[in-house]
Amino acid sequence: MNYQGKIVIAFILLIALITTGTIGYLLLEQDNPEKEWKLLDAIYMTVITLTTVGYDNMGMSDAGRIFTLFLLLGGFGVFTYSVGIATAFFLEGQLQNFFRRRQMIRTVDKLSNHYIVCGLGNTGVHVLDEMLKAESDFVGIEANEERLIHLTDTRDFPYLQGDATDDEILTRAGIERAAGLVTCLSRDQDNLFVVISARNLNPHLRIVSKAVENNSPAKLITAGADEVVLADHIGGIRLASGILQPHLVGFLENITQNRNGQQFTETVVQENSPIDGIFLKTANIQEQTGLVVIAILDKEGTFLYNPPGDKRIEAGDALLTIANQRELQKLYKLTGDSS
Protein backbone atom coordinates (compact mmCIF):
# COMPACT_ATOMS: atom_id res chain seq x y z
CA MET A 1 0.00 0.00 0.00
CA ASN A 2 1.31 3.49 -0.84
CA TYR A 3 1.79 6.26 1.68
CA GLN A 4 -1.35 8.11 0.64
CA GLY A 5 -3.42 5.04 1.48
CA LYS A 6 -1.70 4.64 4.85
CA ILE A 7 -2.29 8.31 5.70
CA VAL A 8 -5.98 7.92 4.84
CA ILE A 9 -6.18 4.86 7.12
CA ALA A 10 -4.54 6.79 10.00
CA PHE A 11 -7.03 9.64 9.53
CA ILE A 12 -9.99 7.22 9.46
CA LEU A 13 -8.73 5.51 12.64
CA LEU A 14 -8.48 8.89 14.40
CA ILE A 15 -12.03 9.86 13.41
CA ALA A 16 -13.25 6.42 14.46
CA LEU A 17 -11.58 6.78 17.89
CA ILE A 18 -13.12 10.22 18.46
CA THR A 19 -16.54 8.95 17.42
CA THR A 20 -16.22 5.80 19.55
CA GLY A 21 -15.04 7.79 22.55
CA THR A 22 -17.85 10.33 22.27
CA ILE A 23 -20.57 7.70 21.93
CA GLY A 24 -18.98 5.54 24.64
CA TYR A 25 -18.96 8.33 27.21
CA LEU A 26 -22.53 9.33 26.38
CA LEU A 27 -23.76 5.76 26.85
CA LEU A 28 -21.70 4.95 29.95
CA GLU A 29 -22.37 8.21 31.77
CA GLN A 30 -26.03 8.73 30.84
CA ASP A 31 -27.13 7.54 34.31
CA ASN A 32 -24.27 9.24 36.20
CA PRO A 33 -25.81 10.71 39.39
CA GLU A 34 -23.00 13.24 39.89
CA LYS A 35 -23.19 14.96 36.48
CA GLU A 36 -25.44 15.03 33.46
CA TRP A 37 -23.14 14.44 30.49
CA LYS A 38 -23.89 16.38 27.33
CA LEU A 39 -22.48 15.87 23.82
CA LEU A 40 -19.87 18.60 24.32
CA ASP A 41 -18.71 16.95 27.57
CA ALA A 42 -18.22 13.63 25.80
CA ILE A 43 -16.30 15.21 22.92
CA TYR A 44 -14.16 17.23 25.34
CA MET A 45 -13.32 14.18 27.43
CA THR A 46 -12.45 12.14 24.32
CA VAL A 47 -10.14 14.81 22.92
CA ILE A 48 -8.21 15.47 26.15
CA THR A 49 -7.85 11.72 26.66
CA LEU A 50 -6.48 11.06 23.18
CA THR A 51 -4.15 14.06 23.22
CA THR A 52 -3.10 13.52 26.85
CA VAL A 53 -2.99 17.30 27.34
CA GLY A 54 -4.62 17.07 30.71
CA TYR A 55 -7.15 15.15 32.72
CA ASP A 56 -10.45 16.05 34.43
CA ASN A 57 -12.60 13.04 35.28
CA MET A 58 -15.72 15.23 35.46
CA GLY A 59 -17.28 12.94 38.07
CA MET A 60 -16.81 9.89 35.85
CA SER A 61 -18.11 6.47 36.84
CA ASP A 62 -15.94 3.37 37.21
CA ALA A 63 -17.17 2.09 33.86
CA GLY A 64 -16.11 5.41 32.34
CA ARG A 65 -12.64 5.14 33.85
CA ILE A 66 -12.16 1.63 32.46
CA PHE A 67 -13.36 2.84 29.06
CA THR A 68 -10.85 5.72 29.29
CA LEU A 69 -8.00 3.23 29.78
CA PHE A 70 -8.88 1.42 26.55
CA LEU A 71 -9.36 4.74 24.77
CA LEU A 72 -5.87 5.82 25.88
CA LEU A 73 -4.35 2.60 24.57
CA GLY A 74 -6.18 3.00 21.28
CA GLY A 75 -5.07 6.61 20.97
CA PHE A 76 -1.46 5.68 21.70
CA GLY A 77 -1.60 2.98 19.01
CA VAL A 78 -3.01 5.32 16.38
CA PHE A 79 -0.49 8.01 17.36
CA THR A 80 2.43 5.55 17.04
CA TYR A 81 1.13 4.29 13.68
CA SER A 82 0.73 7.86 12.35
CA VAL A 83 4.17 8.97 13.51
CA GLY A 84 5.73 5.87 11.93
CA ILE A 85 4.07 6.61 8.59
CA ALA A 86 5.05 10.28 8.69
CA THR A 87 8.65 9.47 9.62
CA ALA A 88 9.01 6.81 6.93
CA PHE A 89 7.42 9.10 4.34
CA PHE A 90 9.76 11.95 5.23
CA LEU A 91 12.92 9.86 5.40
CA GLU A 92 12.21 7.92 2.22
CA GLY A 93 11.34 11.09 0.35
CA GLN A 94 14.52 12.78 1.54
CA LEU A 95 16.64 9.75 0.71
CA GLN A 96 15.08 9.42 -2.73
CA ASN A 97 15.74 13.08 -3.46
CA PHE A 98 19.31 12.78 -2.18
CA PHE A 99 20.15 9.74 -4.30
CA ARG A 100 18.35 11.21 -7.32
CA ARG A 101 20.42 14.37 -7.09
CA ARG A 102 23.62 12.36 -6.70
CA GLN A 103 22.76 10.20 -9.69
CA MET A 104 21.90 13.28 -11.76
CA ILE A 105 25.22 14.94 -10.88
CA ARG A 106 27.12 11.81 -11.92
CA THR A 107 25.17 11.66 -15.20
CA VAL A 108 25.85 15.32 -16.02
CA ASP A 109 29.54 14.97 -15.11
CA LYS A 110 29.90 12.27 -17.79
CA LEU A 111 28.44 14.45 -20.57
CA SER A 112 30.70 15.94 -23.21
CA ASN A 113 30.01 17.77 -26.47
CA HIS A 114 26.43 18.07 -25.22
CA TYR A 115 23.81 20.81 -25.17
CA ILE A 116 22.44 22.87 -22.29
CA VAL A 117 18.82 24.03 -22.26
CA CYS A 118 18.24 26.92 -19.85
CA GLY A 119 14.62 27.32 -18.81
CA LEU A 120 12.04 24.57 -19.31
CA GLY A 121 8.94 26.76 -19.42
CA ASN A 122 6.42 27.14 -22.24
CA THR A 123 9.16 27.55 -24.85
CA GLY A 124 11.87 25.42 -23.27
CA VAL A 125 9.66 22.34 -23.03
CA HIS A 126 9.47 22.25 -26.84
CA VAL A 127 13.27 22.49 -27.06
CA LEU A 128 13.42 19.66 -24.52
CA ASP A 129 11.10 17.47 -26.59
CA GLU A 130 13.10 18.10 -29.77
CA MET A 131 16.30 17.14 -27.98
CA LEU A 132 14.67 13.93 -26.83
CA LYS A 133 13.43 13.15 -30.34
CA ALA A 134 16.89 13.71 -31.79
CA GLU A 135 18.39 11.55 -29.02
CA SER A 136 20.95 14.28 -28.35
CA ASP A 137 23.03 14.48 -25.20
CA PHE A 138 21.79 17.46 -23.19
CA VAL A 139 21.03 18.72 -19.70
CA GLY A 140 18.10 20.94 -18.75
CA ILE A 141 18.27 23.72 -16.16
CA GLU A 142 15.08 24.88 -14.42
CA ALA A 143 14.61 26.87 -11.22
CA ASN A 144 10.98 25.88 -10.57
CA GLU A 145 10.91 22.60 -8.62
CA GLU A 146 7.22 21.94 -9.31
CA ARG A 147 7.84 22.39 -13.03
CA LEU A 148 10.70 19.89 -12.90
CA ILE A 149 8.59 17.34 -11.03
CA HIS A 150 5.85 17.65 -13.64
CA LEU A 151 8.30 17.24 -16.53
CA THR A 152 10.19 14.31 -15.02
CA ASP A 153 6.92 12.48 -14.41
CA THR A 154 6.46 12.21 -18.20
CA ARG A 155 10.02 12.47 -19.55
CA ASP A 156 13.39 10.95 -18.71
CA PHE A 157 16.23 13.44 -19.08
CA PRO A 158 19.20 14.79 -17.07
CA TYR A 159 18.53 18.08 -15.33
CA LEU A 160 19.77 20.48 -12.68
CA GLN A 161 17.54 22.61 -10.49
CA GLY A 162 18.83 26.14 -10.17
CA ASP A 163 19.13 29.62 -11.64
CA ALA A 164 20.64 29.49 -15.13
CA THR A 165 21.96 33.05 -14.73
CA ASP A 166 24.32 31.74 -12.04
CA ASP A 167 27.79 30.83 -13.32
CA GLU A 168 28.02 27.99 -10.80
CA ILE A 169 24.97 26.17 -12.17
CA LEU A 170 26.30 26.55 -15.74
CA THR A 171 29.63 25.12 -14.62
CA ARG A 172 27.85 22.19 -12.95
CA ALA A 173 26.05 21.61 -16.27
CA GLY A 174 29.46 21.11 -17.91
CA ILE A 175 29.47 24.26 -20.01
CA GLU A 176 33.24 24.01 -20.60
CA ARG A 177 32.63 20.66 -22.34
CA ALA A 178 29.37 21.59 -24.06
CA ALA A 179 28.82 22.04 -27.80
CA GLY A 180 25.90 24.44 -27.54
CA LEU A 181 23.47 26.24 -25.27
CA VAL A 182 19.86 27.31 -25.70
CA THR A 183 18.46 29.90 -23.32
CA CYS A 184 14.70 30.39 -23.32
CA LEU A 185 13.97 32.11 -20.04
CA SER A 186 10.86 34.26 -19.79
CA ARG A 187 12.68 37.61 -19.46
CA ASP A 188 15.11 39.03 -22.02
CA GLN A 189 17.38 40.42 -19.32
CA ASP A 190 17.77 36.93 -17.85
CA ASN A 191 18.60 35.50 -21.28
CA LEU A 192 21.14 38.31 -21.68
CA PHE A 193 22.85 37.34 -18.41
CA VAL A 194 22.98 33.69 -19.51
CA VAL A 195 24.49 34.61 -22.88
CA ILE A 196 27.18 36.78 -21.28
CA SER A 197 28.05 34.13 -18.69
CA ALA A 198 28.05 31.29 -21.21
CA ARG A 199 30.25 33.16 -23.67
CA ASN A 200 32.77 33.97 -20.92
CA LEU A 201 32.83 30.40 -19.66
CA ASN A 202 33.16 28.84 -23.12
CA PRO A 203 34.19 31.16 -25.98
CA HIS A 204 33.70 28.40 -28.58
CA LEU A 205 30.15 27.55 -27.52
CA ARG A 206 27.28 27.96 -29.99
CA ILE A 207 24.57 29.96 -28.25
CA VAL A 208 20.95 30.35 -29.35
CA SER A 209 18.68 32.65 -27.36
CA LYS A 210 14.99 33.36 -27.16
CA ALA A 211 13.89 37.00 -27.26
CA VAL A 212 10.58 38.58 -26.30
CA GLU A 213 11.03 42.28 -27.08
CA ASN A 214 11.75 43.46 -30.64
CA ASN A 215 14.76 45.51 -29.51
CA SER A 216 16.43 42.61 -27.71
CA PRO A 217 17.99 40.55 -30.55
CA ALA A 218 20.70 43.13 -31.31
CA LYS A 219 21.69 43.29 -27.64
CA LEU A 220 21.80 39.50 -27.35
CA ILE A 221 23.94 39.21 -30.48
CA THR A 222 26.31 41.86 -29.13
CA ALA A 223 26.50 39.96 -25.83
CA GLY A 224 27.63 36.82 -27.63
CA ALA A 225 24.59 34.92 -28.95
CA ASP A 226 25.10 33.25 -32.35
CA GLU A 227 21.39 33.30 -33.11
CA VAL A 228 18.33 34.93 -31.58
CA VAL A 229 14.75 33.79 -32.11
CA LEU A 230 11.78 36.11 -31.59
CA ALA A 231 9.06 33.71 -30.52
CA ASP A 232 6.18 36.00 -31.47
CA HIS A 233 7.75 36.75 -34.85
CA ILE A 234 8.19 33.06 -35.67
CA GLY A 235 4.64 32.38 -34.49
CA GLY A 236 3.28 35.13 -36.75
CA ILE A 237 5.11 33.75 -39.78
CA ARG A 238 3.78 30.27 -39.01
CA LEU A 239 0.20 31.58 -38.77
CA ALA A 240 0.47 33.47 -42.08
CA SER A 241 2.03 30.48 -43.81
CA GLY A 242 -0.72 28.24 -42.49
CA ILE A 243 -3.31 30.20 -44.43
CA LEU A 244 -1.23 31.18 -47.46
CA GLN A 245 0.79 27.99 -48.04
CA PRO A 246 -0.94 25.20 -46.14
CA HIS A 247 0.64 22.31 -48.09
CA LEU A 248 4.15 23.65 -47.58
CA VAL A 249 3.48 24.11 -43.88
CA GLY A 250 2.14 20.57 -43.67
CA PHE A 251 5.33 19.27 -45.29
CA LEU A 252 7.58 21.23 -42.94
CA GLU A 253 5.55 20.19 -39.90
CA ASN A 254 5.75 16.57 -40.93
CA ILE A 255 9.53 16.79 -41.22
CA THR A 256 10.24 18.88 -38.12
CA GLN A 257 8.07 16.67 -35.93
CA ASN A 258 10.21 13.70 -36.96
CA ARG A 259 7.36 11.59 -38.25
CA ASN A 260 8.35 8.30 -39.88
CA GLY A 261 11.86 8.90 -38.57
CA GLN A 262 12.65 11.54 -41.20
CA GLN A 263 13.92 14.99 -40.28
CA PHE A 264 15.83 17.94 -41.63
CA THR A 265 19.42 17.50 -40.60
CA GLU A 266 22.89 18.82 -41.26
CA THR A 267 26.39 17.43 -41.16
CA VAL A 268 29.67 19.33 -41.42
CA VAL A 269 32.42 18.06 -43.71
CA GLN A 270 35.62 17.47 -41.74
CA GLU A 271 39.18 17.84 -43.00
CA ASN A 272 40.59 14.72 -44.69
CA SER A 273 37.14 13.10 -44.79
CA PRO A 274 36.39 10.86 -47.83
CA ILE A 275 34.52 13.67 -49.63
CA ASP A 276 36.72 16.62 -48.65
CA GLY A 277 37.91 18.46 -51.76
CA ILE A 278 35.95 16.49 -54.37
CA PHE A 279 32.97 17.40 -56.55
CA LEU A 280 29.46 16.65 -55.32
CA LYS A 281 28.81 14.39 -58.32
CA THR A 282 32.00 12.44 -57.69
CA ALA A 283 31.13 11.98 -54.00
CA ASN A 284 28.23 9.66 -54.97
CA ILE A 285 26.38 10.58 -51.78
CA GLN A 286 22.99 9.43 -53.04
CA GLU A 287 24.37 6.09 -54.21
CA GLN A 288 26.08 5.43 -50.87
CA THR A 289 23.46 6.76 -48.47
CA GLY A 290 20.21 7.14 -50.42
CA LEU A 291 20.17 10.86 -49.56
CA VAL A 292 19.87 13.95 -51.72
CA VAL A 293 21.79 17.06 -50.66
CA ILE A 294 19.17 19.83 -50.61
CA ALA A 295 21.54 22.67 -49.84
CA ILE A 296 25.13 23.43 -48.88
CA LEU A 297 26.11 26.11 -46.39
CA ASP A 298 29.71 27.13 -47.02
CA LYS A 299 32.21 28.51 -44.53
CA GLU A 300 31.30 32.08 -45.48
CA GLY A 301 27.70 31.48 -44.43
CA THR A 302 26.25 31.39 -47.96
CA PHE A 303 23.52 28.90 -48.81
CA LEU A 304 23.59 27.11 -52.16
CA TYR A 305 20.26 25.43 -52.83
CA ASN A 306 19.98 22.41 -55.16
CA PRO A 307 23.77 22.39 -55.54
CA PRO A 308 25.03 21.24 -58.97
CA GLY A 309 27.21 18.21 -59.46
CA ASP A 310 30.29 20.35 -60.20
CA LYS A 311 30.12 22.01 -56.77
CA ARG A 312 33.37 21.24 -54.95
CA ILE A 313 32.83 20.07 -51.35
CA GLU A 314 35.29 21.53 -48.88
CA ALA A 315 35.98 21.03 -45.20
CA GLY A 316 33.70 23.24 -43.12
CA ASP A 317 30.77 23.01 -45.56
CA ALA A 318 27.48 21.93 -44.00
CA LEU A 319 25.40 19.51 -46.06
CA LEU A 320 21.65 19.79 -45.49
CA THR A 321 19.49 16.72 -46.13
CA ILE A 322 16.30 14.97 -45.08
CA ALA A 323 17.30 11.73 -43.38
CA ASN A 324 16.49 9.19 -40.72
CA GLN A 325 19.04 8.06 -38.15
CA ARG A 326 20.25 5.08 -40.18
CA GLU A 327 20.82 7.18 -43.31
CA LEU A 328 22.42 9.92 -41.25
CA GLN A 329 24.97 7.53 -39.77
CA LYS A 330 26.02 6.54 -43.31
CA LEU A 331 26.42 10.21 -44.22
CA TYR A 332 28.49 10.86 -41.09
CA LYS A 333 30.99 8.25 -42.28
CA LEU A 334 31.45 10.21 -45.51
CA THR A 335 31.73 13.64 -43.91
CA GLY A 336 33.75 12.51 -40.88
CA ASP A 337 31.26 14.31 -38.63
CA SER A 338 30.77 12.80 -35.18
CA SER A 339 27.59 14.79 -34.31
C-alpha positions as CSV (number, residue, x, y, z in Angstrom):
1,M,0.0,0.0,0.0
2,N,1.3,3.5,-0.8
3,Y,1.8,6.3,1.7
4,Q,-1.4,8.1,0.6
5,G,-3.4,5.0,1.5
6,K,-1.7,4.6,4.9
7,I,-2.3,8.3,5.7
8,V,-6.0,7.9,4.8
9,I,-6.2,4.9,7.1
10,A,-4.5,6.8,10.0
11,F,-7.0,9.6,9.5
12,I,-10.0,7.2,9.5
13,L,-8.7,5.5,12.6
14,L,-8.5,8.9,14.4
15,I,-12.0,9.9,13.4
16,A,-13.3,6.4,14.5
17,L,-11.6,6.8,17.9
18,I,-13.1,10.2,18.5
19,T,-16.5,8.9,17.4
20,T,-16.2,5.8,19.5
21,G,-15.0,7.8,22.6
22,T,-17.8,10.3,22.3
23,I,-20.6,7.7,21.9
24,G,-19.0,5.5,24.6
25,Y,-19.0,8.3,27.2
26,L,-22.5,9.3,26.4
27,L,-23.8,5.8,26.9
28,L,-21.7,4.9,29.9
29,E,-22.4,8.2,31.8
30,Q,-26.0,8.7,30.8
31,D,-27.1,7.5,34.3
32,N,-24.3,9.2,36.2
33,P,-25.8,10.7,39.4
34,E,-23.0,13.2,39.9
35,K,-23.2,15.0,36.5
36,E,-25.4,15.0,33.5
37,W,-23.1,14.4,30.5
38,K,-23.9,16.4,27.3
39,L,-22.5,15.9,23.8
40,L,-19.9,18.6,24.3
41,D,-18.7,17.0,27.6
42,A,-18.2,13.6,25.8
43,I,-16.3,15.2,22.9
44,Y,-14.2,17.2,25.3
45,M,-13.3,14.2,27.4
46,T,-12.5,12.1,24.3
47,V,-10.1,14.8,22.9
48,I,-8.2,15.5,26.1
49,T,-7.9,11.7,26.7
50,L,-6.5,11.1,23.2
51,T,-4.1,14.1,23.2
52,T,-3.1,13.5,26.9
53,V,-3.0,17.3,27.3
54,G,-4.6,17.1,30.7
55,Y,-7.1,15.1,32.7
56,D,-10.4,16.0,34.4
57,N,-12.6,13.0,35.3
58,M,-15.7,15.2,35.5
59,G,-17.3,12.9,38.1
60,M,-16.8,9.9,35.8
61,S,-18.1,6.5,36.8
62,D,-15.9,3.4,37.2
63,A,-17.2,2.1,33.9
64,G,-16.1,5.4,32.3
65,R,-12.6,5.1,33.8
66,I,-12.2,1.6,32.5
67,F,-13.4,2.8,29.1
68,T,-10.9,5.7,29.3
69,L,-8.0,3.2,29.8
70,F,-8.9,1.4,26.6
71,L,-9.4,4.7,24.8
72,L,-5.9,5.8,25.9
73,L,-4.4,2.6,24.6
74,G,-6.2,3.0,21.3
75,G,-5.1,6.6,21.0
76,F,-1.5,5.7,21.7
77,G,-1.6,3.0,19.0
78,V,-3.0,5.3,16.4
79,F,-0.5,8.0,17.4
80,T,2.4,5.6,17.0
81,Y,1.1,4.3,13.7
82,S,0.7,7.9,12.3
83,V,4.2,9.0,13.5
84,G,5.7,5.9,11.9
85,I,4.1,6.6,8.6
86,A,5.0,10.3,8.7
87,T,8.6,9.5,9.6
88,A,9.0,6.8,6.9
89,F,7.4,9.1,4.3
90,F,9.8,11.9,5.2
91,L,12.9,9.9,5.4
92,E,12.2,7.9,2.2
93,G,11.3,11.1,0.3
94,Q,14.5,12.8,1.5
95,L,16.6,9.8,0.7
96,Q,15.1,9.4,-2.7
97,N,15.7,13.1,-3.5
98,F,19.3,12.8,-2.2
99,F,20.1,9.7,-4.3
100,R,18.3,11.2,-7.3
101,R,20.4,14.4,-7.1
102,R,23.6,12.4,-6.7
103,Q,22.8,10.2,-9.7
104,M,21.9,13.3,-11.8
105,I,25.2,14.9,-10.9
106,R,27.1,11.8,-11.9
107,T,25.2,11.7,-15.2
108,V,25.9,15.3,-16.0
109,D,29.5,15.0,-15.1
110,K,29.9,12.3,-17.8
111,L,28.4,14.5,-20.6
112,S,30.7,15.9,-23.2
113,N,30.0,17.8,-26.5
114,H,26.4,18.1,-25.2
115,Y,23.8,20.8,-25.2
116,I,22.4,22.9,-22.3
117,V,18.8,24.0,-22.3
118,C,18.2,26.9,-19.9
119,G,14.6,27.3,-18.8
120,L,12.0,24.6,-19.3
121,G,8.9,26.8,-19.4
122,N,6.4,27.1,-22.2
123,T,9.2,27.5,-24.9
124,G,11.9,25.4,-23.3
125,V,9.7,22.3,-23.0
126,H,9.5,22.2,-26.8
127,V,13.3,22.5,-27.1
128,L,13.4,19.7,-24.5
129,D,11.1,17.5,-26.6
130,E,13.1,18.1,-29.8
131,M,16.3,17.1,-28.0
132,L,14.7,13.9,-26.8
133,K,13.4,13.1,-30.3
134,A,16.9,13.7,-31.8
135,E,18.4,11.5,-29.0
136,S,21.0,14.3,-28.4
137,D,23.0,14.5,-25.2
138,F,21.8,17.5,-23.2
139,V,21.0,18.7,-19.7
140,G,18.1,20.9,-18.8
141,I,18.3,23.7,-16.2
142,E,15.1,24.9,-14.4
143,A,14.6,26.9,-11.2
144,N,11.0,25.9,-10.6
145,E,10.9,22.6,-8.6
146,E,7.2,21.9,-9.3
147,R,7.8,22.4,-13.0
148,L,10.7,19.9,-12.9
149,I,8.6,17.3,-11.0
150,H,5.8,17.6,-13.6
151,L,8.3,17.2,-16.5
152,T,10.2,14.3,-15.0
153,D,6.9,12.5,-14.4
154,T,6.5,12.2,-18.2
155,R,10.0,12.5,-19.6
156,D,13.4,11.0,-18.7
157,F,16.2,13.4,-19.1
158,P,19.2,14.8,-17.1
159,Y,18.5,18.1,-15.3
160,L,19.8,20.5,-12.7
161,Q,17.5,22.6,-10.5
162,G,18.8,26.1,-10.2
163,D,19.1,29.6,-11.6
164,A,20.6,29.5,-15.1
165,T,22.0,33.0,-14.7
166,D,24.3,31.7,-12.0
167,D,27.8,30.8,-13.3
168,E,28.0,28.0,-10.8
169,I,25.0,26.2,-12.2
170,L,26.3,26.5,-15.7
171,T,29.6,25.1,-14.6
172,R,27.8,22.2,-13.0
173,A,26.1,21.6,-16.3
174,G,29.5,21.1,-17.9
175,I,29.5,24.3,-20.0
176,E,33.2,24.0,-20.6
177,R,32.6,20.7,-22.3
178,A,29.4,21.6,-24.1
179,A,28.8,22.0,-27.8
180,G,25.9,24.4,-27.5
181,L,23.5,26.2,-25.3
182,V,19.9,27.3,-25.7
183,T,18.5,29.9,-23.3
184,C,14.7,30.4,-23.3
185,L,14.0,32.1,-20.0
186,S,10.9,34.3,-19.8
187,R,12.7,37.6,-19.5
188,D,15.1,39.0,-22.0
189,Q,17.4,40.4,-19.3
190,D,17.8,36.9,-17.9
191,N,18.6,35.5,-21.3
192,L,21.1,38.3,-21.7
193,F,22.8,37.3,-18.4
194,V,23.0,33.7,-19.5
195,V,24.5,34.6,-22.9
196,I,27.2,36.8,-21.3
197,S,28.1,34.1,-18.7
198,A,28.0,31.3,-21.2
199,R,30.3,33.2,-23.7
200,N,32.8,34.0,-20.9
201,L,32.8,30.4,-19.7
202,N,33.2,28.8,-23.1
203,P,34.2,31.2,-26.0
204,H,33.7,28.4,-28.6
205,L,30.1,27.5,-27.5
206,R,27.3,28.0,-30.0
207,I,24.6,30.0,-28.2
208,V,20.9,30.3,-29.3
209,S,18.7,32.6,-27.4
210,K,15.0,33.4,-27.2
211,A,13.9,37.0,-27.3
212,V,10.6,38.6,-26.3
213,E,11.0,42.3,-27.1
214,N,11.8,43.5,-30.6
215,N,14.8,45.5,-29.5
216,S,16.4,42.6,-27.7
217,P,18.0,40.6,-30.6
218,A,20.7,43.1,-31.3
219,K,21.7,43.3,-27.6
220,L,21.8,39.5,-27.3
221,I,23.9,39.2,-30.5
222,T,26.3,41.9,-29.1
223,A,26.5,40.0,-25.8
224,G,27.6,36.8,-27.6
225,A,24.6,34.9,-29.0
226,D,25.1,33.3,-32.3
227,E,21.4,33.3,-33.1
228,V,18.3,34.9,-31.6
229,V,14.7,33.8,-32.1
230,L,11.8,36.1,-31.6
231,A,9.1,33.7,-30.5
232,D,6.2,36.0,-31.5
233,H,7.8,36.8,-34.8
234,I,8.2,33.1,-35.7
235,G,4.6,32.4,-34.5
236,G,3.3,35.1,-36.8
237,I,5.1,33.8,-39.8
238,R,3.8,30.3,-39.0
239,L,0.2,31.6,-38.8
240,A,0.5,33.5,-42.1
241,S,2.0,30.5,-43.8
242,G,-0.7,28.2,-42.5
243,I,-3.3,30.2,-44.4
244,L,-1.2,31.2,-47.5
245,Q,0.8,28.0,-48.0
246,P,-0.9,25.2,-46.1
247,H,0.6,22.3,-48.1
248,L,4.2,23.6,-47.6
249,V,3.5,24.1,-43.9
250,G,2.1,20.6,-43.7
251,F,5.3,19.3,-45.3
252,L,7.6,21.2,-42.9
253,E,5.6,20.2,-39.9
254,N,5.8,16.6,-40.9
255,I,9.5,16.8,-41.2
256,T,10.2,18.9,-38.1
257,Q,8.1,16.7,-35.9
258,N,10.2,13.7,-37.0
259,R,7.4,11.6,-38.2
260,N,8.3,8.3,-39.9
261,G,11.9,8.9,-38.6
262,Q,12.7,11.5,-41.2
263,Q,13.9,15.0,-40.3
264,F,15.8,17.9,-41.6
265,T,19.4,17.5,-40.6
266,E,22.9,18.8,-41.3
267,T,26.4,17.4,-41.2
268,V,29.7,19.3,-41.4
269,V,32.4,18.1,-43.7
270,Q,35.6,17.5,-41.7
271,E,39.2,17.8,-43.0
272,N,40.6,14.7,-44.7
273,S,37.1,13.1,-44.8
274,P,36.4,10.9,-47.8
275,I,34.5,13.7,-49.6
276,D,36.7,16.6,-48.6
277,G,37.9,18.5,-51.8
278,I,36.0,16.5,-54.4
279,F,33.0,17.4,-56.5
280,L,29.5,16.7,-55.3
281,K,28.8,14.4,-58.3
282,T,32.0,12.4,-57.7
283,A,31.1,12.0,-54.0
284,N,28.2,9.7,-55.0
285,I,26.4,10.6,-51.8
286,Q,23.0,9.4,-53.0
287,E,24.4,6.1,-54.2
288,Q,26.1,5.4,-50.9
289,T,23.5,6.8,-48.5
290,G,20.2,7.1,-50.4
291,L,20.2,10.9,-49.6
292,V,19.9,14.0,-51.7
293,V,21.8,17.1,-50.7
294,I,19.2,19.8,-50.6
295,A,21.5,22.7,-49.8
296,I,25.1,23.4,-48.9
297,L,26.1,26.1,-46.4
298,D,29.7,27.1,-47.0
299,K,32.2,28.5,-44.5
300,E,31.3,32.1,-45.5
301,G,27.7,31.5,-44.4
302,T,26.2,31.4,-48.0
303,F,23.5,28.9,-48.8
304,L,23.6,27.1,-52.2
305,Y,20.3,25.4,-52.8
306,N,20.0,22.4,-55.2
307,P,23.8,22.4,-55.5
308,P,25.0,21.2,-59.0
309,G,27.2,18.2,-59.5
310,D,30.3,20.3,-60.2
311,K,30.1,22.0,-56.8
312,R,33.4,21.2,-54.9
313,I,32.8,20.1,-51.4
314,E,35.3,21.5,-48.9
315,A,36.0,21.0,-45.2
316,G,33.7,23.2,-43.1
317,D,30.8,23.0,-45.6
318,A,27.5,21.9,-44.0
319,L,25.4,19.5,-46.1
320,L,21.7,19.8,-45.5
321,T,19.5,16.7,-46.1
322,I,16.3,15.0,-45.1
323,A,17.3,11.7,-43.4
324,N,16.5,9.2,-40.7
325,Q,19.0,8.1,-38.2
326,R,20.2,5.1,-40.2
327,E,20.8,7.2,-43.3
328,L,22.4,9.9,-41.2
329,Q,25.0,7.5,-39.8
330,K,26.0,6.5,-43.3
331,L,26.4,10.2,-44.2
332,Y,28.5,10.9,-41.1
333,K,31.0,8.3,-42.3
334,L,31.5,10.2,-45.5
335,T,31.7,13.6,-43.9
336,G,33.8,12.5,-40.9
337,D,31.3,14.3,-38.6
338,S,30.8,12.8,-35.2
339,S,27.6,14.8,-34.3
